[in-house]
């Protein structure tokens, strides 16, 4: 088929074309009225493929409305209205497909930043938990050995002192001391006086 020669297709082919949108490539040779009926049924990926495949024909008169609709669905009516206002202020010509791709890129970058931030926060929290975790000692230091051999610390000394000062230990020590002071009666062997 010659480039530049447009083919006009009647309505019975529209439903067949809609069913086979995945097989579309370069559509520059098709009539715009036909494309206006078929392209609204494209997904974003199909529309991107068709636009990239069509080299010599500008499809933006048809696809611009479709990209505006995709923009509105994806990012909301408010964001769409804001873009329209900005473009009116700039008095710039724009294509909705380019605006859609730019907005999508900004959203992905923002999501990546949030993901990285969450990842750093989780790593920081894991490190904090690891630092507060109880560590199990391989050897238990004996209480009777000196500080140098068992690696005694101020904390262990403090714990021992607190233990020695507790009421139960003092009561036990007092009872032991009292028991040692009380003299046991001496048993004298009985003598036979008779």
C-alpha positions as semicolon CSV with decimal commas, in nm:
position;residue;x (nm);y (nm);z (nm)
1;X;0,000;0,000;0,000
2;X;0,122;0,348;-0,085
3;X;0,206;0,594;0,190
4;X;-0,013;0,902;0,191
5;X;-0,315;0,734;0,036
6;X;-0,592;0,715;0,298
7;X;-0,824;0,420;0,317
8;X;-1,184;0,489;0,413
9;X;-1,348;0,196;0,590
10;X;-1,717;0,165;0,660
11;X;-1,881;0,098;0,997
12;X;-1,884;-0,279;0,973
13;X;-1,507;-0,283;1,005
14;X;-1,506;-0,074;1,324
15;X;-1,599;-0,364;1,553
16;X;-1,344;-0,590;1,385
17;X;-1,075;-0,324;1,432
18;X;-1,171;-0,274;1,800
19;X;-1,137;-0,648;1,862
20;X;-0,787;-0,644;1,707
21;X;-0,636;-0,328;1,858
22;X;-0,331;-0,522;1,980
23;X;-0,228;-0,592;1,622
24;X;-0,240;-0,225;1,516
25;X;0,084;-0,055;1,423
26;X;0,121;0,230;1,176
27;X;-0,230;0,373;1,121
28;X;-0,124;0,678;0,921
29;X;-0,290;0,545;0,606
30;X;-0,635;0,509;0,771
31;X;-0,912;0,768;0,757
32;X;-0,932;0,993;1,065
33;X;-1,309;0,941;1,096
34;X;-1,247;0,569;1,125
35;X;-0,968;0,624;1,380
36;X;-1,196;0,853;1,584
37;X;-1,430;0,556;1,624
38;X;-1,161;0,296;1,698
39;X;-0,891;0,466;1,907
40;X;-1,115;0,556;2,206
41;X;-1,125;0,182;2,278
42;X;-0,746;0,163;2,319
43;X;-0,570;0,114;2,649
44;X;-0,281;0,347;2,738
45;X;-0,024;0,091;2,624
46;X;-0,203;0,028;2,294
47;X;-0,230;0,401;2,228
48;X;0,141;0,453;2,302
49;X;0,230;0,168;2,065
50;X;0,012;0,305;1,786
51;X;0,151;0,659;1,825
52;X;0,512;0,535;1,822
53;X;0,447;0,313;1,521
54;X;0,283;0,591;1,319
55;X;0,578;0,796;1,197
56;X;0,461;1,033;0,924
57;X;0,115;1,124;1,054
58;X;0,032;1,340;1,355
59;X;-0,243;1,164;1,547
60;X;-0,267;1,429;1,820
61;X;-0,596;1,578;1,685
62;X;-0,756;1,243;1,773
63;X;-0,541;1,118;2,060
64;X;-0,518;1,446;2,252
65;X;-0,875;1,406;2,382
66;X;-0,797;1,047;2,480
67;X;-0,481;1,145;2,669
68;X;-0,674;1,419;2,850
69;X;-0,926;1,154;2,958
70;X;-0,644;0,923;3,076
71;X;-0,486;1,215;3,266
72;X;-0,818;1,294;3,434
73;X;-0,879;0,931;3,530
74;X;-0,527;0,878;3,664
75;X;-0,464;1,208;3,843
76;X;-0,810;1,354;3,902
77;X;-1,021;1,641;3,775
78;X;-0,853;1,894;4,003
79;X;-0,505;1,816;3,867
80;X;-0,639;1,834;3,511
81;X;-0,795;2,175;3,575
82;X;-0,468;2,301;3,729
83;X;-0,274;2,191;3,420
84;X;-0,522;2,365;3,191
85;X;-0,489;2,687;3,394
86;X;-0,108;2,674;3,387
87;X;-0,106;2,620;3,011
88;X;-0,349;2,909;2,957
89;X;-0,125;3,136;3,164
90;X;0,182;3,032;2,966
91;X;-0,012;3,053;2,639
92;X;0,176;2,743;2,531
93;X;0,081;2,470;2,290
94;X;0,087;2,133;2,456
95;X;0,000;1,773;2,395
96;X;-0,184;1,580;2,662
97;X;0,028;1,271;2,595
98;X;0,343;1,468;2,690
99;X;0,172;1,615;2,997
100;X;0,056;1,268;3,100
101;X;0,407;1,120;3,065
102;X;0,564;1,411;3,257
103;X;0,310;1,387;3,540
104;X;0,353;1,009;3,556
105;X;0,729;1,052;3,582
106;X;0,694;1,306;3,868
107;X;0,456;1,076;4,055
108;X;0,693;0,780;4,018
109;X;0,986;0,991;4,143
110;X;0,782;1,102;4,445
111;X;0,684;0,740;4,517
112;X;1,049;0,634;4,493
113;X;1,152;0,909;4,737
114;X;0,884;0,800;4,983
115;X;0,991;0,436;4,942
116;X;1,356;0,524;5,009
117;X;1,259;0,730;5,312
118;X;1,051;0,443;5,453
119;X;1,338;0,203;5,388
120;X;1,580;0,428;5,579
121;X;1,333;0,461;5,868
122;X;1,291;0,082;5,888
123;X;1,669;0,033;5,881
124;X;1,710;0,292;6,156
125;X;1,443;0,124;6,368
126;X;1,602;-0,218;6,315
127;X;1,940;-0,081;6,422
128;X;1,782;0,072;6,733
129;X;1,618;-0,260;6,821
130;X;1,944;-0,446;6,767
131;X;2,130;-0,208;6,997
132;X;1,871;-0,260;7,274
133;X;1,863;-0,637;7,238
134;X;1,977;-0,854;7,527
135;X;2,302;-1,031;7,452
136;X;2,369;-1,379;7,585
137;X;2,710;-1,437;7,740
138;X;2,901;-1,754;7,662
139;X;3,056;-1,768;8,010
140;X;2,890;-1,669;8,330
141;X;3,133;-1,479;8,553
142;X;3,155;-1,619;8,904
143;X;3,060;-1,386;9,186
144;X;3,357;-1,488;9,401
145;X;3,630;-1,413;9,151
146;X;3,792;-1,077;9,148
147;X;3,689;-0,797;8,915
148;X;3,979;-0,838;8,676
149;X;3,916;-1,206;8,610
150;X;3,541;-1,187;8,561
151;X;3,540;-0,850;8,390
152;X;3,343;-0,694;8,674
153;X;3,176;-0,368;8,605
154;X;3,030;-0,083;8,798
155;X;2,686;-0,209;8,709
156;X;2,753;-0,552;8,865
157;X;2,896;-0,386;9,178
158;X;2,587;-0,172;9,205
159;X;2,360;-0,477;9,167
160;X;2,555;-0,665;9,440
161;X;2,530;-0,371;9,679
162;X;2,157;-0,335;9,617
163;X;2,117;-0,708;9,674
164;X;2,307;-0,692;10,003
165;X;2,092;-0,397;10,117
166;X;1,759;-0,559;10,042
167;X;1,536;-0,639;10,340
168;X;1,528;-1,017;10,288
169;X;1,907;-1,051;10,287
170;X;1,939;-0,830;10,596
171;X;1,675;-1,040;10,779
172;X;1,857;-1,362;10,689
173;X;2,188;-1,219;10,810
174;X;2,026;-1,097;11,133
175;X;1,877;-1,440;11,201
176;X;2,212;-1,608;11,143
177;X;2,382;-1,367;11,378
178;X;2,115;-1,412;11,645
179;X;2,145;-1,789;11,622
180;X;2,518;-1,776;11,675
181;X;2,482;-1,554;11,983
182;X;2,229;-1,766;12,158
183;X;2,418;-2,017;12,366
184;X;2,299;-2,362;12,341
185;X;2,248;-2,528;12,676
186;X;2,531;-2,750;12,761
187;X;2,439;-3,104;12,823
188;X;2,615;-3,238;13,126
189;X;2,642;-3,611;13,151
190;X;2,455;-3,741;13,444
191;X;2,665;-3,875;13,726
192;X;2,570;-4,164;13,934
193;X;2,557;-4,037;14,284
194;X;2,437;-4,349;14,446
